[in-house]
């Protein structure tokens, strides 16, 4: 198992995003219903969040529910929403104890009222915490996020408040849900699936991708540390040559 002492805390990514996947398959392996996998997944969430704050990450984003997940069976959606409401409320104390601020991205108006209310209470309660920001992606779709950014920009152009020539990467970024969150340097996906699933497509343009076969309910902070060690072994060139990067780092 990787040891936290193998991690160089001076070169940590600022922001790690995780696609938590494999709850259903984990439950199936135990001959249990899918919701059981989601419930055990909360243990993985707690350990990963605590581990991320402990090592010194500044932002951790968890993909908890996609816009596409609304197409799942009603019973699973209801159970997941119930779990989210209960977990957010129950874990607010853990967030306070660890000095973690909670925030959320996505089309939050889609959420059931009770879920949204509890979420807003936890966001408000933790708003002054400053060790790490935990971002929950809820009813999130990267394509929808980009479409609503285009609509807002088009509206400004129509109203004469923005010049077409002034539309650039920065102005697009300023209209995304993540306008006040740095882009993730590292994206992790569990369960062995090799896809992005409509997650942070603008923001991960230059992220390092890390895929692990571990199913989400089995994921623990040691697995996060393993991903961080792997991240730190990579050369990030941003389109430049290896020689240029070596010179810059000399
Ligand atoms: C993906 O597994 C997981 C989800 C869609 C839900 C994630 C939710 C939790 C871990 C519960 C609570 C979370 C928070 C942040 C409080 P899957 O159902 O797609 O699994 P499968 O691919 O094996 O079917």
Boltz pocket constraint, residues with backbone or C-beta under 6 A from the ligand:
constraints:
  - pocket:
      binder: B
      contacts: [[A, 20], [A, 21], [A, 22], [A, 23], [A, 24], [A, 25], [A, 26], [A, 37], [A, 38], [A, 39], [A, 41], [A, 42], [A, 45], [A, 62], [A, 63], [A, 64], [A, 65], [A, 66], [A, 69], [A, 83], [A, 84], [A, 87], [A, 88], [A, 136], [A, 191], [A, 216]]
      max_distance: 6.0
